[in-house]
Amino acid sequence: MTGPRFTNLANSLPTTVPFIGPETQERARGRPFLARLGANENIFGPSPKAIAAMERAARDTWMYGDPENHDLRQALAAHHGTTADHIVVGEGIDGLLGYLVRLLIEKGDAVVTSDGAYPTFNFHVSGFGGELHKVPYLGDQEDADALVERAREVGAKLIYFANPDNPMGSWHPAEIVSRVVEKVPDGCLLVLDEAYIELAPEGTAAKIAAGDPRVIRMRTFSKGYGMAGARVGYALGSVPLISAFNKIRNHFGMSRISQAGALAALMDQTWLQQTQRNVASSRNAMTAIARQNGLVALPSATNFLTIDCGRDGNFARKVLQELIARDVFIRMPFITPHDRAIRISCGGEQELAVLAKALPLALAAARG
């Protein structure tokens, strides 16, 4: 009796989990975390109007969601001053990245990204046989010019560029992003991941025409809108590119509940503004906690802080482990020299009180 016959590509790939979830860790530990501050979730939650809309939609969950995502796409088009033909909705940015790579990347195709940037994109590229070319960060920022230059050198079909950036929280002003778009080589597409854009300073979001064939912009309801568990992402791009998603996407991948919640959240910009204030306040409080412990919080345009622990990656990993041992769930960058830091998501008063108590103890234990 034989088992499934995997493709040669699948057999060649490592079995890797990029992010071990807090639930998995809690099961292994045998107790819950007191402060869940590691997954860049928006602890301040979705708009009450979105919650009410999802509760109403739950009554109709016996029906599939609208496969065209019509109402949400129309609302997003109005929000961005374009037409629905320029917008595709999918199961978070992760799902849309998978569809995009499937559309454009075949075995051996070159793709450029930053070394240490969001790893899920890399898994999609490897999963479809693409060849990753990685560019080092410039300090704590993605090197926008080097990304474009490497793409030109290797004939890349895709460039991945996040603004603001995860895991460092850094960002480029709109004029830099616009310059990158202008320099994209012929035959290449810039994948502009703007997951955190609603939390970034004014002047970060570049003015890019939805129909510009050189770029596809990825947005989400997971961060600013506080709906990570609903899995709603969308992309803005040229009509031929957006239309091509219909060839391969899961047309019934979006639930009615998620569609209704995202639509209501988009309509409640007042709640988003309150969330922006809450996130800014939390970042300030965490910056103060870091400073009180002799650490440096890097500037952030996101709902998390990357905190420089002042030594190398081994020391930062010890700090992370000691915080986890004290029931604080956090994460950290993977790649040197950024692994000198830990990354902590914004929390409310209760979570930050737990962090403030645990951090000096974790540092003392890590120092030995």
C-alpha positions in Angstrom: 0.0 0.0 0.0 1.4 3.4 -1.0 0.8 6.8 0.4 0.2 10.1 -1.5 2.7 10.9 -4.3 3.9 14.4 -3.5 5.5 16.6 -6.2 9.3 16.8 -6.3 9.0 20.4 -5.2 6.9 19.5 -2.2 9.3 16.8 -1.2 12.2 19.2 -1.4 10.7 21.8 1.0 11.3 21.7 4.7 8.4 21.3 7.1 8.4 24.7 8.6 6.0 26.7 10.8 6.9 30.4 10.5 4.9 31.5 13.5 4.1 29.2 16.5 0.7 30.4 17.7 0.2 31.5 21.3 -2.5 28.8 21.6 0.1 26.1 20.7 2.5 27.5 23.3 -0.3 27.7 25.9 -1.1 24.0 25.4 2.6 23.1 25.7 3.0 25.2 28.8 -0.2 24.0 30.4 -1.4 27.5 31.2 -2.6 30.7 29.4 -0.6 33.8 28.9 -1.4 36.8 31.1 -0.5 39.2 28.3 -0.9 38.3 24.6 1.5 40.8 23.0 3.2 38.8 20.2 1.0 38.5 17.1 0.6 42.2 16.2 -3.1 41.8 16.9 -5.2 44.9 17.6 -6.1 44.4 21.2 -8.5 47.4 21.1 -10.8 45.3 18.8 -13.2 46.0 16.0 -15.8 48.7 15.9 -19.0 47.9 17.9 -20.8 48.4 14.6 -18.8 45.7 13.0 -19.5 43.4 15.9 -23.2 44.0 15.6 -23.1 43.4 11.9 -21.3 40.1 12.4 -23.8 39.0 15.0 -26.6 39.7 12.6 -24.8 37.9 9.7 -24.3 34.9 11.9 -28.0 34.1 11.6 -27.5 33.7 7.8 -24.3 31.7 8.1 -26.1 28.7 6.6 -25.5 30.5 3.3 -22.2 30.9 1.5 -20.8 34.4 1.3 -21.2 36.4 -1.8 -18.5 35.0 -4.1 -18.1 38.4 -5.8 -17.7 40.3 -2.5 -19.8 42.9 -4.3 -20.9 45.2 -1.5 -17.5 45.2 0.2 -15.7 45.9 -3.1 -18.0 48.7 -4.0 -17.5 50.3 -0.6 -13.7 49.9 -0.8 -13.8 51.4 -4.3 -15.6 54.5 -3.0 -13.2 54.7 0.0 -10.2 54.7 -2.3 -11.7 56.8 -5.1 -11.6 54.1 -7.7 -13.8 51.4 -9.2 -14.5 47.9 -7.9 -12.8 46.4 -11.0 -9.5 47.5 -9.4 -10.1 45.6 -6.1 -9.9 41.9 -5.1 -10.9 40.7 -1.7 -9.4 37.6 -0.1 -8.6 35.7 3.0 -6.2 38.2 4.5 -3.0 39.5 2.8 -1.5 36.1 3.3 -4.1 34.5 1.1 -3.8 37.2 -1.5 0.0 36.8 -1.6 -0.5 33.1 -2.2 -2.8 33.8 -5.1 -0.5 36.4 -6.6 2.5 34.2 -6.5 0.5 31.4 -8.0 -0.5 33.7 -10.9 3.0 35.0 -11.7 5.7 32.7 -10.4 6.9 29.4 -12.0 9.9 27.2 -11.2 13.1 29.3 -11.3 11.5 32.7 -11.6 13.3 35.4 -9.7 11.7 37.2 -6.8 13.3 40.0 -4.7 12.6 40.7 -1.0 14.5 42.0 2.1 16.4 39.6 4.2 14.4 39.4 7.4 11.1 40.8 6.0 7.7 39.1 6.5 8.5 35.4 5.9 5.1 34.2 4.8 5.7 35.7 1.4 8.9 33.7 1.1 7.0 30.5 1.8 4.6 31.2 -1.0 7.5 31.9 -3.4 9.3 28.7 -2.5 6.1 26.7 -2.6 5.6 27.6 -6.3 9.3 27.0 -7.2 10.4 30.6 -7.3 14.0 31.7 -6.6 14.3 34.2 -3.7 16.9 37.0 -3.9 17.3 38.8 -0.6 18.6 42.3 0.0 19.9 43.4 3.4 18.1 46.1 5.4 19.7 49.5 5.4 20.0 50.0 9.2 16.5 49.2 10.5 14.7 50.0 7.2 14.1 48.1 4.1 16.6 49.4 1.4 14.1 50.5 -1.2 16.7 51.5 -3.8 18.6 48.2 -3.4 15.4 46.2 -3.9 14.8 47.8 -7.2 18.5 47.4 -8.3 18.6 43.7 -7.4 15.3 43.2 -9.3 16.9 44.7 -12.4 20.1 42.6 -12.0 18.2 39.2 -11.7 15.2 40.0 -14.0 12.8 39.6 -11.1 9.1 39.2 -11.7 8.1 40.4 -8.2 9.6 42.8 -5.6 8.1 42.5 -2.1 8.3 45.8 -0.2 6.4 46.5 3.1 5.6 50.0 4.2 5.4 50.2 7.2 7.7 47.3 7.8 7.3 44.1 9.9 9.3 43.2 12.0 11.1 46.5 12.6 8.1 48.9 12.6 10.0 51.3 10.4 8.6 53.2 7.4 9.4 55.3 4.4 7.6 58.5 3.5 5.3 58.6 0.5 7.8 60.3 -1.8 10.3 57.4 -1.4 7.6 54.8 -2.2 6.6 56.8 -5.3 10.2 56.9 -6.4 10.4 53.1 -6.0 7.3 52.7 -8.2 8.9 54.9 -10.9 12.0 52.7 -10.9 10.3 49.3 -11.1 11.9 47.5 -14.1 9.8 46.5 -17.1 8.1 43.1 -16.6 8.4 43.4 -12.9 5.6 44.0 -10.3 6.0 45.8 -7.0 4.1 44.1 -4.2 3.5 46.9 -1.8 2.4 45.4 1.5 0.5 48.2 3.5 -0.9 46.1 6.3 -0.1 48.7 8.9 -0.8 51.8 6.8 -3.8 53.0 8.8 -1.5 53.2 11.9 1.3 55.1 10.1 2.0 58.9 10.3 0.3 61.1 7.7 2.4 61.3 4.6 3.3 57.6 4.6 0.7 56.3 2.1 1.9 57.1 -1.5 -0.7 58.4 -4.0 -0.6 55.6 -6.6 -3.3 55.2 -9.3 -5.2 52.0 -8.8 -4.6 51.2 -12.4 -0.9 51.5 -12.3 0.4 48.2 -13.8 3.7 48.4 -12.0 2.3 47.9 -8.5 -0.3 46.0 -6.5 -1.1 47.3 -3.0 -2.1 44.9 -0.2 -4.4 46.1 2.6 -6.1 44.3 5.5 -8.8 44.6 8.2 -6.5 42.7 10.6 -4.5 45.6 12.0 -6.1 49.1 12.2 -9.6 47.7 12.0 -9.0 45.0 14.7 -10.4 42.0 12.8 -7.5 39.6 12.5 -9.7 36.6 13.3 -12.1 37.4 10.4 -9.3 37.1 7.8 -10.3 39.9 5.4 -7.7 41.4 3.1 -7.9 43.2 -0.2 -5.6 44.4 -3.0 -5.7 47.3 -5.4 -4.2 46.9 -8.8 -4.7 47.3 -12.6 -7.9 45.7 -14.0 -6.1 43.0 -16.0 -4.2 41.9 -12.9 -7.2 42.0 -10.6 -9.3 40.2 -13.1 -6.7 37.4 -13.3 -7.3 36.6 -9.6 -10.7 35.2 -10.6 -9.0 32.4 -12.5 -7.6 30.9 -9.3 -9.0 32.4 -6.1 -11.3 30.5 -3.8 -14.6 32.2 -4.8 -16.3 31.1 -1.6 -13.3 31.7 0.7 -14.9 34.7 2.4 -17.7 34.0 5.0 -20.8 36.2 5.2 -19.8 37.1 8.7 -16.4 38.4 7.6 -17.9 40.3 4.7 -20.5 42.0 6.9 -18.0 42.9 9.6 -15.5 44.4 7.2 -18.1 46.5 5.5 -19.4 47.9 8.8 -15.8 48.5 10.0 -15.0 50.5 6.9 -18.0 52.7 7.5 -17.0 53.5 11.0 -13.9 55.7 10.5 -14.6 57.3 13.9 -13.7 54.0 15.6 -10.5 53.7 13.5 -9.5 57.2 14.6 -10.0 56.1 18.3 -7.9 53.0 17.6 -5.2 55.2 16.2 -5.1 57.2 19.4 -5.1 54.1 21.5 -2.2 52.6 19.6 -0.2 55.8 19.9 -0.8 56.0 23.6 0.2 52.3 24.1 3.3 52.8 22.0 4.3 55.8 24.3 3.6 53.7 27.4 5.7 50.8 26.1 8.5 53.2 25.1 8.5 54.4 28.7 8.6 50.9 30.1 11.6 50.1 27.8 13.4 53.3 28.8 12.9 52.5 32.5 14.7 49.2 31.9 17.6 50.7 30.0 16.3 49.6 26.6 15.7 51.5 23.4 12.3 51.3 21.6 12.8 51.9 17.9 10.4 54.4 16.2 7.3 52.6 15.0 4.5 53.3 12.5 2.6 50.1 13.5 0.8 48.6 16.4 3.9 47.1 17.8 7.3 48.2 19.1 10.7 46.7 18.3 12.8 47.1 21.4 16.6 46.9 21.1 17.9 44.8 23.9 21.4 46.2 23.6 23.3 43.0 23.0 23.2 40.2 20.4 20.6 37.8 19.3 21.4 35.2 21.9 20.7 37.7 24.7 17.5 38.9 23.1 16.3 35.2 22.7 17.0 34.8 26.5 14.9 37.8 27.2 12.1 36.5 25.1 12.2 33.1 26.8 12.2 34.7 30.2 9.2 36.9 29.3 7.3 33.8 28.0 8.2 32.0 31.3 6.5 34.9 33.1 3.4 34.5 30.9 4.1 37.3 28.5 3.7 36.3 24.8 6.0 38.2 22.5 8.1 37.5 19.4 11.3 38.8 17.8 13.0 39.3 14.4 14.7 36.3 13.0 17.7 37.8 11.2 21.0 39.3 12.5 21.4 42.2 13.3 17.7 42.7 13.9 17.5 39.7 16.3 19.2 41.9 18.9 15.6 43.1 19.5 12.3 41.8 20.8 9.0 42.8 19.3 6.0 43.6 21.5 2.5 44.3 20.3 0.5 47.3 21.7 -1.5 46.3 24.8 -4.1 47.8 27.1 -3.5 48.9 30.6 -3.8 45.4 32.0 -1.4 43.9 29.6 1.1 46.7 30.0 1.0 46.3 33.8 1.9 42.7 33.3 4.7 43.7 31.0 6.1 46.4 33.3 6.3 43.8 36.1 7.8 41.0 34.0 10.4 42.8 31.9 12.9 43.8 34.7 12.7 40.2 36.0 13.2 38.8 32.6 16.2 41.1 31.9 17.8 40.2 35.2 17.4 36.4 34.5 18.8 36.8 31.0 21.8 38.6 32.3 22.4 35.7 34.5 
